[in-house]
Amino acid sequence: MKSRFLYSLTLVLIAVAAHAQSAPAPPPQPDPVLGSRITEGVVLGDRLWLRGTMISNDDPLGGLVSLGLREPLRQVHFNRGVFAIRKIGRDLWVLRQPLPKERNLVLSVWENNTFRDAAKFVAAAKDDPIALLGDSGLPAVLSQRSLRVLSANHKSWHRLPLHGKLRSGVQVTVASPMDGSNTLYVGLNVGEWGGGLQRVDLKTGVVTNIERRDNQGLCAGPLNSDCDPVTGVIPDPQNKDCVLAAVGLVHLGTSHGRILRVCGENVTLVWRKFAPRAPNIKESVVEAVYGLAPDSDNGFWAITWRALYRFSADGTNQKEYALPELKPVSGVYLGRELPGVIVVRTDVNWAVSTSGYTPLVIPLEVALKTDK
């Protein structure tokens, strides 16, 4: 760890002046509801839902807004306090903290054009929520020390203690294989400090670190929790007992990224691409992958700082699209020119690297793609 710290410190001193001149300046004022960065988004019905993260350590939770896809009217649903959003089936669920610095948490569901509070719980000390997910169609809250699954009648929680330490990050993505196994993979994005991938056994609560380091190098990979931020995790559409994980980092004159297939503890390379040039980088580099999303045709999308890629289920690259110009819509920079997805600008990766703005890919629903 000491050698890594000295190495990073040296790079910082060398690159800080150049970066200050070349990196785009952040907006002078953060969005009053979404805060300084958009962390996640989903499309449900005819609206795009976006969750933000405030920059203040005293009140780090941002709010929730939605934008109409046919008419870009912005609606504010919560001004602050939103931990996570999740589409489970045809329902949108929101985990939120109504009052700052309190341990009381509320799970709300979107019904009849409003949010209804469905359940509550009190988070124990050092058991902060990490992600919201679906477990057999029921909402579940993954925390640092436990997994809570809401009962079918929404009146009680089943709590599974975790055995092992779950890490955290500026972005956390979760996914389970399509085979219905009791396994959850947790991808962690901490930028220049790595992040990596962890696995949770949903029967026993055992937490396992998933790594693959092919040599003794400082940042040897292809999956190294000290150096590889995992920016997306989705079910593998071809291998029903596996997931796909994206790695992406642009920082201090370097760029690396890849798409990995993870089956149990077995990690294999699916895709990576050398690009002629990256922002703020002089040499040929490997493109950083900043997100994955399922495709309606049983394939998947991957987005980098320079392009959107559509893959078939086996990971064969079928189509490459240049990223569109992102334009302001109700205070959010986004583009809808690409087929099947919305691209949203965020500086979430900028919080932990020198990436500048990066794209967030959000898949459209099938009905919206075909309804012209």
Secondary structure in CASP SS format (residue, H / E / C, confidence):
PFRMAT SS
TARGET T0000
AUTHOR 0000-0000-0000
METHOD secondary structure of the structure
MODEL  1
M C 1.00
K H 1.00
S H 1.00
R H 1.00
F H 1.00
L H 1.00
Y H 1.00
S H 1.00
L H 1.00
T H 1.00
L H 1.00
V H 1.00
L H 1.00
I H 1.00
A H 1.00
V H 1.00
A H 1.00
A H 1.00
H H 1.00
A H 1.00
Q H 1.00
S H 1.00
A C 1.00
P C 1.00
A C 1.00
P C 1.00
P C 1.00
P C 1.00
Q C 1.00
P C 1.00
D E 1.00
P C 1.00
V C 1.00
L C 1.00
G E 1.00
S C 1.00
R E 1.00
I E 1.00
T E 1.00
E E 1.00
G E 1.00
V E 1.00
V E 1.00
L E 1.00
G C 1.00
D C 1.00
R E 1.00
L E 1.00
W E 1.00
L E 1.00
R E 1.00
G E 1.00
T E 1.00
M C 1.00
I C 1.00
S C 1.00
N C 1.00
D C 1.00
D C 1.00
P C 1.00
L E 1.00
G E 1.00
G E 1.00
L E 1.00
V E 1.00
S E 1.00
L E 1.00
G E 1.00
L C 1.00
R C 1.00
E C 1.00
P C 1.00
L C 1.00
R E 1.00
Q E 1.00
V E 1.00
H E 1.00
F E 1.00
N C 1.00
R C 1.00
G C 1.00
V E 1.00
F E 1.00
A E 1.00
I E 1.00
R E 1.00
K E 1.00
I E 1.00
G C 1.00
R C 1.00
D E 1.00
L E 1.00
W E 1.00
V E 1.00
L E 1.00
R E 1.00
Q C 1.00
P C 1.00
L C 1.00
P C 1.00
K C 1.00
E C 1.00
R C 1.00
N E 1.00
L E 1.00
V E 1.00
L E 1.00
S E 1.00
V E 1.00
W E 1.00
E E 1.00
N C 1.00
N C 1.00
T E 1.00
F E 1.00
R E 1.00
D E 1.00
A E 1.00
A E 1.00
K E 1.00
F E 1.00
V E 1.00
A C 1.00
A C 1.00
A C 1.00
K C 1.00
D C 1.00
D C 1.00
P E 1.00
I E 1.00
A E 1.00
L E 1.00
L E 1.00
G E 1.00
D E 1.00
S C 1.00
G C 1.00
L E 1.00
P E 1.00
A E 1.00
V E 1.00
L E 1.00
S E 1.00
Q C 1.00
R C 1.00
S E 1.00
L E 1.00
R E 1.00
V E 1.00
L E 1.00
S C 1.00
A C 1.00
N C 1.00
H C 1.00
K C 1.00
S C 1.00
W E 1.00
H E 1.00
R E 1.00
L E 1.00
P E 1.00
L C 1.00
H E 1.00
G C 1.00
K C 1.00
L C 1.00
R C 1.00
S C 1.00
G C 1.00
V C 1.00
Q E 1.00
V E 1.00
T E 1.00
V E 1.00
A E 1.00
S C 1.00
P C 1.00
M C 1.00
D C 1.00
G C 1.00
S C 1.00
N C 1.00
T E 1.00
L E 1.00
Y E 1.00
V E 1.00
G E 1.00
L E 1.00
N E 1.00
V C 1.00
G H 1.00
E H 1.00
W H 1.00
G C 1.00
G E 1.00
G E 1.00
L E 1.00
Q E 1.00
R E 1.00
V E 1.00
D E 1.00
L C 1.00
K C 1.00
T C 1.00
G C 1.00
V E 1.00
V E 1.00
T E 1.00
N E 1.00
I E 1.00
E C 1.00
R E 1.00
R E 1.00
D C 1.00
N C 1.00
Q C 1.00
G C 1.00
L C 1.00
C C 1.00
A C 1.00
G C 1.00
P E 1.00
L E 1.00
N C 1.00
S C 1.00
D C 1.00
C C 1.00
D C 1.00
P C 1.00
V E 1.00
T E 1.00
G E 1.00
V E 1.00
I E 1.00
P E 1.00
D C 1.00
P C 1.00
Q C 1.00
N C 1.00
K C 1.00
D C 1.00
C C 1.00
V E 1.00
L E 1.00
A E 1.00
A E 1.00
V E 1.00
G E 1.00
L E 1.00
V E 1.00
H E 1.00
L C 1.00
G C 1.00
T E 1.00
S E 1.00
H E 1.00
G E 1.00
R E 1.00
I E 1.00
L E 1.00
R E 1.00
V E 1.00
C E 1.00
G C 1.00
E C 1.00
N E 1.00
V E 1.00
T E 1.00
L E 1.00
V E 1.00
W E 1.00
R C 1.00
K C 1.00
F E 1.00
A E 1.00
P C 1.00
R C 1.00
A C 1.00
P C 1.00
N C 1.00
I C 1.00
K C 1.00
E C 1.00
S C 1.00
V E 1.00
V E 1.00
E C 1.00
A C 1.00
V E 1.00
Y E 1.00
G E 1.00
L E 1.00
A E 1.00
P E 1.00
D C 1.00
S C 1.00
D C 1.00
N C 1.00
G C 1.00
F E 1.00
W E 1.00
A E 1.00
I E 1.00
T E 1.00
W C 1.00
R C 1.00
A E 1.00
L E 1.00
Y E 1.00
R E 1.00
F E 1.00
S C 1.00
A C 1.00
D C 1.00
G C 1.00
T C 1.00
N E 1.00
Q E 1.00
K E 1.00
E E 1.00
Y E 1.00
A E 1.00
L C 1.00
P C 1.00
E C 1.00
L C 1.00
K E 1.00
P E 1.00
V E 1.00
S C 1.00
G C 1.00
V E 1.00
Y E 1.00
L E 1.00
G E 1.00
R C 1.00
E C 1.00
L C 1.00
P C 1.00
G C 1.00
V E 1.00
I E 1.00
V E 1.00
V E 1.00
R E 1.00
T E 1.00
D C 1.00
V C 1.00
N H 1.00
W H 1.00
A H 1.00
V H 1.00
S C 1.00
T C 1.00
S C 1.00
G C 1.00
Y C 1.00
T E 1.00
P E 1.00
L E 1.00
V E 1.00
I E 1.00
P E 1.00
L C 1.00
E C 1.00
V H 1.00
A H 1.00
L H 1.00
K H 1.00
T H 1.00
D C 1.00
K C 1.00
END
